[in-house]
Amino acid sequence: MIESITQKSVWVLVSLAAAMTIGALVSLHNVTLSVYAGIVLMFYAFAFLLSTFFRQPKLVMQIVLFGLTVRLFAMIILKIYSFSTGLDGFFPGDIDAYGYHGDALAAIQSHSWLQALEGNLSYTVFVAFLYSIFGPDMNIPQLVNAGASILLIPLLYELGNRVGGRRAGVAAAVLWSLFPSAMFWSVSLLKDGFIVLGMILAAFFILGLNRRNIQVHEAVLGLSGVIIIGFLRPQFLLAIALPIVFIVIRQFARGKHHFLRNTVILALCIGVAAATTAGDIISEALTDSTSAEEVERTDEIALEGGSGIPLVTMFPPEVRWIVQLPFSILAPFPWQWFSVSEGLYILSGAEMIVWYVLCFSIWRSRRELLAGSDTKILLLYAFAIFLAVSFSLPNIGSIYRYRLAALAVLLPLVLRKPFRKGEGAG
């Protein structure tokens, strides 16, 4: 074990030394590029620490380097395209990015950017914070988002290794590195990369509760994920709560002694959420999703573009989320892939072919997956995220972004072996 960690350390240190040398040379000519290099190196180091902590093989860090390279290359190509088409650095489809950047830019030019952003979206506050330190450069938050995305590679490998062995872990890490939406949204001025990170971190806590003894690192990782989600998309806390409630009820029915422990933890989580703004946002989101007046307003927003879902808007607020659920999982459907001229549909069409294959793979192994305690919980967790997405705008673009977290949760199950001796049936 010590020899393995030593070899991995030498390999990574050589890579870091080379990167730092390049960064130092670049910094002599351009201070801004040295900041970019520093951000990339920082997240690469965090990924290395995660991989080392979990005692993962050297292959994982190679996948991290590959995923990082792919994202940086994609970001450069998109930037060239953006400036050549007059988008001023914004990417196609990044409608929300204009709002985040514009509000953050206006805020840092005021007397107090914190006061100026009072009541604004949390991610706008985060972008303004970065601008206040590094200046109004949208490349900074985009690189930070890319960094958050590569942290998912060792985390997804670990989840896959736990529930299905090394092959499942490698498949999850590689698929996350290559999935078009995972690459595109992780280098955009959007919060989706961090949201996926938060949901995957919370998965460690959920699986820990599902076992006899929850480890300290599982609690720390889970708490970190809950904080991220509570800050950026509080309504997704409901998706985290659903598998936890299921675990508690199942343990109560079976008379397991750790039922009381998990009940106390659940009560504490609910209390913290209710006492913070996250509870207010969740309550407001649920109220809005079933309010006729608010639903009418969101329908107008969703149908303004070319990717709205008219069918969903025909149903009353109380049941429309049920109608939207199949869209949250499977849309855009094959007949929609090339029916609209937007690049989003062309990109999603190619990705959906892969997504359907992955869904078929999971469906074919459904009996084995439902027989495993951890894999059953991951399936429920992904379904809970799809449910949360169903309460969003009836718009393919919004769904395509929001469900990325569910996709990430399912990746460790794609190449899972029959459940192992160490995992009990549940």
DAGI-V544885 format. One record per residue. N is the residue number from 1. RES is the residue in one letter. PSI is psi in whole degrees, 0 to 359 (999 if undefined). OMEGA is omega in radians with two decimals (none if undefined). Layout:
n:N res:RES psi:PSI omega:OMEGA
n:N res:RES psi:PSI omega:OMEGA
This chain:
n:1 res:M psi:314 omega:-3.14
n:2 res:I psi:320 omega:3.13
n:3 res:E psi:320 omega:3.13
n:4 res:S psi:315 omega:3.13
n:5 res:I psi:322 omega:3.13
n:6 res:T psi:314 omega:3.13
n:7 res:Q psi:317 omega:3.14
n:8 res:K psi:320 omega:-3.14
n:9 res:S psi:316 omega:3.13
n:10 res:V psi:315 omega:-3.13
n:11 res:W psi:315 omega:-3.11
n:12 res:V psi:320 omega:3.14
n:13 res:L psi:323 omega:3.07
n:14 res:V psi:317 omega:3.12
n:15 res:S psi:316 omega:3.14
n:16 res:L psi:320 omega:3.13
n:17 res:A psi:317 omega:3.12
n:18 res:A psi:316 omega:-3.14
n:19 res:A psi:320 omega:3.13
n:20 res:M psi:325 omega:3.10
n:21 res:T psi:314 omega:3.09
n:22 res:I psi:317 omega:3.13
n:23 res:G psi:322 omega:3.13
n:24 res:A psi:319 omega:3.12
n:25 res:L psi:319 omega:3.12
n:26 res:V psi:320 omega:-3.07
n:27 res:S psi:337 omega:3.10
n:28 res:L psi:336 omega:-3.09
n:29 res:H psi:333 omega:-3.06
n:30 res:N psi:112 omega:-3.12
n:31 res:V psi:324 omega:-3.12
n:32 res:T psi:317 omega:3.12
n:33 res:L psi:329 omega:3.10
n:34 res:S psi:326 omega:3.06
n:35 res:V psi:316 omega:3.09
n:36 res:Y psi:313 omega:-3.13
n:37 res:A psi:322 omega:3.13
n:38 res:G psi:320 omega:3.12
n:39 res:I psi:315 omega:-3.14
n:40 res:V psi:315 omega:-3.14
n:41 res:L psi:322 omega:-3.13
n:42 res:M psi:313 omega:-3.12
n:43 res:F psi:329 omega:3.05
n:44 res:Y psi:320 omega:3.10
n:45 res:A psi:321 omega:3.09
n:46 res:F psi:318 omega:3.12
n:47 res:A psi:321 omega:3.10
n:48 res:F psi:318 omega:3.12
n:49 res:L psi:318 omega:3.10
n:50 res:L psi:314 omega:-3.12
n:51 res:S psi:320 omega:3.12
n:52 res:T psi:319 omega:-3.14
n:53 res:F psi:319 omega:-3.13
n:54 res:F psi:0 omega:3.12
n:55 res:R psi:50 omega:-3.10
n:56 res:Q psi:157 omega:3.13
n:57 res:P psi:163 omega:-3.12
n:58 res:K psi:333 omega:-3.12
n:59 res:L psi:326 omega:-3.10
n:60 res:V psi:316 omega:3.12
n:61 res:M psi:332 omega:3.04
n:62 res:Q psi:321 omega:3.08
n:63 res:I psi:322 omega:3.08
n:64 res:V psi:313 omega:3.14
n:65 res:L psi:320 omega:3.10
n:66 res:F psi:313 omega:3.14
n:67 res:G psi:320 omega:3.11
n:68 res:L psi:316 omega:3.13
n:69 res:T psi:316 omega:3.13
n:70 res:V psi:318 omega:-3.12
n:71 res:R psi:318 omega:3.12
n:72 res:L psi:320 omega:3.10
n:73 res:F psi:315 omega:3.12
n:74 res:A psi:320 omega:3.14
n:75 res:M psi:318 omega:3.13
n:76 res:I psi:315 omega:3.13
n:77 res:I psi:317 omega:-3.14
n:78 res:L psi:324 omega:3.10
n:79 res:K psi:317 omega:3.11
n:80 res:I psi:315 omega:3.12
n:81 res:Y psi:318 omega:-3.10
n:82 res:S psi:310 omega:-3.10
n:83 res:F psi:330 omega:3.14
n:84 res:S psi:339 omega:-3.14
n:85 res:T psi:7 omega:3.07
n:86 res:G psi:20 omega:3.13
n:87 res:L psi:359 omega:3.05
n:88 res:D psi:39 omega:3.08
n:89 res:G psi:347 omega:3.08
n:90 res:F psi:153 omega:-3.11
n:91 res:F psi:156 omega:3.10
n:92 res:P psi:133 omega:3.12
n:93 res:G psi:355 omega:-3.12
n:94 res:D psi:60 omega:-3.11
n:95 res:I psi:316 omega:-3.12
n:96 res:D psi:333 omega:-3.11
n:97 res:A psi:326 omega:3.10
n:98 res:Y psi:319 omega:3.14
n:99 res:G psi:314 omega:3.13
n:100 res:Y psi:312 omega:-3.09
n:101 res:H psi:315 omega:-3.10
n:102 res:G psi:315 omega:3.14
n:103 res:D psi:319 omega:3.14
n:104 res:A psi:321 omega:3.13
n:105 res:L psi:316 omega:3.13
n:106 res:A psi:325 omega:-3.08
n:107 res:A psi:316 omega:-3.08
n:108 res:I psi:347 omega:3.09
n:109 res:Q psi:357 omega:3.13
n:110 res:S psi:178 omega:-3.13
n:111 res:H psi:319 omega:3.13
n:112 res:S psi:110 omega:-3.07
n:113 res:W psi:332 omega:3.09
n:114 res:L psi:316 omega:3.11
n:115 res:Q psi:322 omega:-3.13
n:116 res:A psi:331 omega:-3.10
n:117 res:L psi:11 omega:3.14
n:118 res:E psi:125 omega:-3.11
n:119 res:G psi:358 omega:3.13
n:120 res:N psi:175 omega:3.14
n:121 res:L psi:145 omega:-3.07
n:122 res:S psi:321 omega:-3.12
n:123 res:Y psi:328 omega:3.06
n:124 res:T psi:321 omega:3.09
n:125 res:V psi:318 omega:3.13
n:126 res:F psi:316 omega:3.12
n:127 res:V psi:318 omega:3.12
n:128 res:A psi:323 omega:3.10
n:129 res:F psi:315 omega:3.10
n:130 res:L psi:320 omega:3.13
n:131 res:Y psi:325 omega:-3.13
n:132 res:S psi:336 omega:3.14
n:133 res:I psi:311 omega:-3.00
n:134 res:F psi:354 omega:-3.05
n:135 res:G psi:165 omega:-3.07
n:136 res:P psi:73 omega:-3.12
n:137 res:D psi:109 omega:-3.08
n:138 res:M psi:343 omega:3.08
n:139 res:N psi:332 omega:-3.12
n:140 res:I psi:302 omega:3.11
n:141 res:P psi:331 omega:3.11
n:142 res:Q psi:319 omega:3.09
n:143 res:L psi:324 omega:3.08
n:144 res:V psi:318 omega:3.09
n:145 res:N psi:318 omega:3.10
n:146 res:A psi:322 omega:3.09
n:147 res:G psi:318 omega:3.09
n:148 res:A psi:324 omega:-3.12
n:149 res:S psi:322 omega:-3.13
n:150 res:I psi:339 omega:3.03
n:151 res:L psi:336 omega:-3.13
n:152 res:L psi:339 omega:-3.08
n:153 res:I psi:307 omega:3.07
n:154 res:P psi:330 omega:3.13
n:155 res:L psi:316 omega:3.13
n:156 res:L psi:324 omega:3.06
n:157 res:Y psi:317 omega:-3.11
n:158 res:E psi:317 omega:3.10
n:159 res:L psi:314 omega:3.14
n:160 res:G psi:319 omega:3.12
n:161 res:N psi:325 omega:-3.13
n:162 res:R psi:320 omega:-3.02
n:163 res:V psi:348 omega:-3.08
n:164 res:G psi:7 omega:3.10
n:165 res:G psi:178 omega:-3.03
n:166 res:R psi:319 omega:-3.10
n:167 res:R psi:319 omega:3.11
n:168 res:A psi:322 omega:3.12
n:169 res:G psi:316 omega:3.13
n:170 res:V psi:317 omega:3.13
n:171 res:A psi:316 omega:-3.14
n:172 res:A psi:317 omega:-3.12
n:173 res:A psi:316 omega:-3.12
n:174 res:V psi:316 omega:3.14
n:175 res:L psi:319 omega:3.11
n:176 res:W psi:325 omega:3.14
n:177 res:S psi:328 omega:-2.98
n:178 res:L psi:343 omega:-3.06
n:179 res:F psi:127 omega:-3.08
n:180 res:P psi:314 omega:-3.11
n:181 res:S psi:324 omega:3.11
n:182 res:A psi:322 omega:3.10
n:183 res:M psi:313 omega:-3.02
n:184 res:F psi:310 omega:-3.08
n:185 res:W psi:337 omega:-3.12
n:186 res:S psi:343 omega:3.09
n:187 res:V psi:9 omega:3.12
n:188 res:S psi:165 omega:3.08
n:189 res:L psi:60 omega:-3.11
n:190 res:L psi:164 omega:-3.02
n:191 res:K psi:3 omega:-2.97
n:192 res:D psi:327 omega:3.10
n:193 res:G psi:317 omega:3.12
n:194 res:F psi:327 omega:3.12
n:195 res:I psi:317 omega:3.08
n:196 res:V psi:318 omega:3.10
n:197 res:L psi:315 omega:3.14
n:198 res:G psi:318 omega:-3.12
n:199 res:M psi:325 omega:3.11
n:200 res:I psi:321 omega:3.06
n:201 res:L psi:319 omega:3.12
n:202 res:A psi:333 omega:3.13
n:203 res:A psi:326 omega:3.10
n:204 res:F psi:320 omega:3.11
n:205 res:F psi:318 omega:-3.13
n:206 res:I psi:315 omega:3.12
n:207 res:L psi:328 omega:3.07
n:208 res:G psi:318 omega:3.09
n:209 res:L psi:331 omega:-3.10
n:210 res:N psi:347 omega:-3.14
n:211 res:R psi:175 omega:-3.04
n:212 res:R psi:314 omega:-3.10
n:213 res:N psi:120 omega:3.09
n:214 res:I psi:130 omega:-3.12
n:215 res:Q psi:156 omega:-3.12
n:216 res:V psi:317 omega:-3.11
n:217 res:H psi:329 omega:3.09
n:218 res:E psi:321 omega:3.10
n:219 res:A psi:319 omega:-3.14
n:220 res:V psi:313 omega:3.12
n:221 res:L psi:315 omega:-3.14
n:222 res:G psi:317 omega:3.12
n:223 res:L psi:320 omega:3.09
n:224 res:S psi:318 omega:3.11
n:225 res:G psi:318 omega:3.13
n:226 res:V psi:321 omega:3.12
n:227 res:I psi:316 omega:3.13
n:228 res:I psi:313 omega:-3.13
n:229 res:I psi:318 omega:3.12
n:230 res:G psi:331 omega:-3.13
n:231 res:F psi:321 omega:-2.99
n:232 res:L psi:321 omega:-3.14
n:233 res:R psi:78 omega:-3.02
n:234 res:P psi:331 omega:-3.13
n:235 res:Q psi:340 omega:3.09
n:236 res:F psi:350 omega:3.04
n:237 res:L psi:332 omega:3.08
n:238 res:L psi:324 omega:3.10
n:239 res:A psi:327 omega:3.07
n:240 res:I psi:323 omega:-3.07
n:241 res:A psi:326 omega:-3.04
n:242 res:L psi:308 omega:3.11
n:243 res:P psi:330 omega:3.11
n:244 res:I psi:316 omega:3.10
n:245 res:V psi:318 omega:3.11
n:246 res:F psi:316 omega:3.14
n:247 res:I psi:315 omega:-3.12
n:248 res:V psi:315 omega:-3.14
n:249 res:I psi:317 omega:-3.14
n:250 res:R psi:320 omega:3.13
n:251 res:Q psi:325 omega:3.08
n:252 res:F psi:317 omega:-3.13
n:253 res:A psi:330 omega:-3.12
n:254 res:R psi:357 omega:3.11
n:255 res:G psi:29 omega:-3.13
n:256 res:K psi:145 omega:-3.00
n:257 res:H psi:335 omega:-3.12
n:258 res:H psi:8 omega:3.04
n:259 res:F psi:315 omega:-3.12
n:260 res:L psi:318 omega:3.12
n:261 res:R psi:312 omega:-3.10
n:262 res:N psi:328 omega:3.08
n:263 res:T psi:318 omega:3.11
n:264 res:V psi:317 omega:3.12
n:265 res:I psi:316 omega:3.12
n:266 res:L psi:317 omega:3.13
n:267 res:A psi:319 omega:3.11
n:268 res:L psi:318 omega:3.12
n:269 res:C psi:316 omega:3.13
n:270 res:I psi:319 omega:3.13
n:271 res:G psi:317 omega:3.13
n:272 res:V psi:316 omega:3.14
n:273 res:A psi:318 omega:-3.12
n:274 res:A psi:331 omega:-3.09
n:275 res:A psi:353 omega:-3.11
n:276 res:T psi:179 omega:3.12
n:277 res:T psi:339 omega:3.12
n:278 res:A psi:318 omega:3.11
n:279 res:G psi:319 omega:3.12
n:280 res:D psi:319 omega:-3.12
n:281 res:I psi:320 omega:3.11
n:282 res:I psi:313 omega:3.14
n:283 res:S psi:318 omega:3.13
n:284 res:E psi:320 omega:-3.14
n:285 res:A psi:318 omega:3.13
n:286 res:L psi:321 omega:3.12
n:287 res:T psi:315 omega:-3.12
n:288 res:D psi:324 omega:-3.08
n:289 res:S psi:343 omega:3.12
n:290 res:T psi:10 omega:3.12
n:291 res:S psi:126 omega:-3.10
n:292 res:A psi:317 omega:-3.11
n:293 res:E psi:314 omega:-3.13
n:294 res:E psi:323 omega:3.12
n:295 res:V psi:322 omega:3.10
n:296 res:E psi:321 omega:3.12
n:297 res:R psi:316 omega:3.14
n:298 res:T psi:328 omega:3.08
n:299 res:D psi:317 omega:3.14
n:300 res:E psi:318 omega:3.13
n:301 res:I psi:316 omega:-3.07
n:302 res:A psi:325 omega:-3.05
n:303 res:L psi:356 omega:3.12
n:304 res:E psi:320 omega:3.13
n:305 res:G psi:189 omega:-3.11
n:306 res:G psi:6 omega:-3.06
n:307 res:S psi:21 omega:3.07
n:308 res:G psi:163 omega:3.14
n:309 res:I psi:90 omega:-3.08
n:310 res:P psi:325 omega:-3.10
n:311 res:L psi:316 omega:-3.10
n:312 res:V psi:324 omega:-3.09
n:313 res:T psi:348 omega:-3.14
n:314 res:M psi:347 omega:-3.04
n:315 res:F psi:153 omega:3.12
n:316 res:P psi:156 omega:-3.06
n:317 res:P psi:326 omega:-3.03
n:318 res:E psi:335 omega:-3.04
n:319 res:V psi:358 omega:-3.03
n:320 res:R psi:331 omega:3.13
n:321 res:W psi:331 omega:3.09
n:322 res:I psi:319 omega:3.12
n:323 res:V psi:326 omega:-3.08
n:324 res:Q psi:343 omega:-3.08
n:325 res:L psi:313 omega:3.11
n:326 res:P psi:325 omega:3.09
n:327 res:F psi:323 omega:-3.12
n:328 res:S psi:332 omega:-3.10
n:329 res:I psi:319 omega:-2.92
n:330 res:L psi:348 omega:-3.10
n:331 res:A psi:153 omega:-0.01
n:332 res:P psi:142 omega:-3.12
n:333 res:F psi:162 omega:-3.05
n:334 res:P psi:321 omega:-3.11
n:335 res:W psi:352 omega:3.12
n:336 res:Q psi:348 omega:-2.97
n:337 res:W psi:318 omega:-3.07
n:338 res:F psi:20 omega:-3.11
n:339 res:S psi:346 omega:-3.14
n:340 res:V psi:144 omega:-3.03
n:341 res:S psi:351 omega:-3.09
n:342 res:E psi:141 omega:3.13
n:343 res:G psi:334 omega:-3.14
n:344 res:L psi:319 omega:-3.11
n:345 res:Y psi:321 omega:3.13
n:346 res:I psi:316 omega:3.11
n:347 res:L psi:314 omega:-3.09
n:348 res:S psi:330 omega:3.12
n:349 res:G psi:314 omega:3.12
n:350 res:A psi:320 omega:-3.12
n:351 res:E psi:324 omega:-3.09
n:352 res:M psi:330 omega:3.06
n:353 res:I psi:315 omega:3.09
n:354 res:V psi:318 omega:-3.11
n:355 res:W psi:318 omega:3.12
n:356 res:Y psi:322 omega:3.10
n:357 res:V psi:317 omega:3.12
n:358 res:L psi:319 omega:3.10
n:359 res:C psi:319 omega:3.11
n:360 res:F psi:319 omega:3.12
n:361 res:S psi:317 omega:3.13
n:362 res:I psi:319 omega:3.14
n:363 res:W psi:320 omega:-3.14
n:364 res:R psi:331 omega:-3.13
n:365 res:S psi:18 omega:-2.98
n:366 res:R psi:324 omega:-3.10
n:367 res:R psi:316 omega:3.11
n:368 res:E psi:321 omega:-3.13
n:369 res:L psi:320 omega:-3.14
n:370 res:L psi:342 omega:3.10
n:371 res:A psi:337 omega:3.14
n:372 res:G psi:136 omega:-3.09
n:373 res:S psi:311 omega:-3.12
n:374 res:D psi:319 omega:-3.11
n:375 res:T psi:325 omega:3.07
n:376 res:K psi:319 omega:3.13
n:377 res:I psi:320 omega:3.11
n:378 res:L psi:321 omega:3.06
n:379 res:L psi:315 omega:3.12
n:380 res:L psi:320 omega:3.13
n:381 res:Y psi:314 omega:3.11
n:382 res:A psi:318 omega:3.11
n:383 res:F psi:322 omega:3.11
n:384 res:A psi:324 omega:3.10
n:385 res:I psi:318 omega:3.08
n:386 res:F psi:321 omega:3.08
n:387 res:L psi:316 omega:3.13
n:388 res:A psi:322 omega:3.11
n:389 res:V psi:329 omega:-3.12
n:390 res:S psi:341 omega:3.10
n:391 res:F psi:5 omega:-3.13
n:392 res:S psi:187 omega:3.12
n:393 res:L psi:141 omega:3.04
n:394 res:P psi:70 omega:-3.03
n:395 res:N psi:130 omega:-3.08
n:396 res:I psi:321 omega:-3.13
n:397 res:G psi:316 omega:3.13
n:398 res:S psi:317 omega:3.13
n:399 res:I psi:316 omega:-3.10
n:400 res:Y psi:324 omega:3.10
n:401 res:R psi:310 omega:-2.97
n:402 res:Y psi:328 omega:-3.06
n:403 res:R psi:0 omega:-3.13
n:404 res:L psi:326 omega:3.13
n:405 res:A psi:320 omega:3.12
n:406 res:A psi:320 omega:3.08
n:407 res:L psi:314 omega:-3.13
n:408 res:A psi:320 omega:3.14
n:409 res:V psi:327 omega:-3.09
n:410 res:L psi:340 omega:-3.08
n:411 res:L psi:320 omega:3.13
n:412 res:P psi:348 omega:-3.09
n:413 res:L psi:352 omega:-2.98
n:414 res:V psi:310 omega:-3.11
n:415 res:L psi:36 omega:-3.11
n:416 res:R psi:137 omega:3.04
n:417 res:K psi:165 omega:3.00
n:418 res:P psi:143 omega:-2.90
n:419 res:F psi:143 omega:-2.88
n:420 res:R psi:171 omega:-3.09
n:421 res:K psi:326 omega:-3.07
n:422 res:G psi:347 omega:-3.08
n:423 res:E psi:123 omega:-3.13
n:424 res:G psi:160 omega:3.02
n:425 res:A psi:151 omega:-3.07
n:426 res:G psi:999 omega:none
